[in-house]
Amino acid sequence: MEGIRAKLVIEEPPQCDVAAVSRDCGPVASVSRSAVPDEDGRVHDEFTVREGDCPDTLGDATAIFQDDRRTIYRLARSHGQGCACECIEREGCTVRDVQVVDGTLFVTVLAADLDGIRAIVSTLRESRDGVQVGTLVRAPPESESGPLWVTDPGELTARQREVLETAHEMGYFEYPRNATAEAVATELDVATPTFTEHLAAAQRNLLEGFLDGSNNQSDTTIQSSHGQ
């Protein structure tokens, strides 16, 4: 079976209560959400904070478990308030993993095809300017081994492609990030503002290609992930 796995980076997402409380604590991991509203019409998010001494309450969230390694919080919110994960699921795609750092969401999404990712990004960008595609991977056909990257070199300049590949290889898009913007810039031998400008331009070009829907199976270049 084929499919697409995308890692989306969503900065300052509105209607996301977990992102809001994450600004007052360390990185948030293992976010899970209830799907069935309680008698008050509210659903519950649970998330884990692993850093530092955590309080019993964090914004509107309450600690439900704590030991010397982690604190698990539960947060009640209105059902259907239009958070990023709900928007993704309304497009018929699956939210596989959610991490949050200082108000920024790192979301892994599973979709049947590129059209599903285009629909998600288009929907999110209607109310969220800071949407980036960190990684986009096509599952291999049965005859292939290892994941395949889906890219279109025509969307990028040589410099933008180098910047994007270096950032990926150094773990800039991972959670937690394995490299800072300053570290990637040093590797590229450029100033940090120059790196961020090139990265923003590369991601903008790729997003515009996804949203246009102009690329299809015949004109999309697929490269082995081992070559990245």
Secondary structure, 3 states (H helix, E strand, C coil): CCCEEEEEEEECCCCCHHHHHHCCCCCEEEEEECCCCCCCCEEEEEEEECCCCCCCEECCEEEEEECCCCEEEEEEEECCCCCHHHHHHHCCCEEEEEEEECCEEEEEEEECCHHHHHHHHHHHHCCCCCEEEEEEEECCCCCCCCCEEEECHHHCCHHHHHHHHHHHHCCCCCCCCCCCHHHHHHHHCCCHHHHHHHHHHHHHHHHHHHHHCCCCCCCCEEEEHHHC
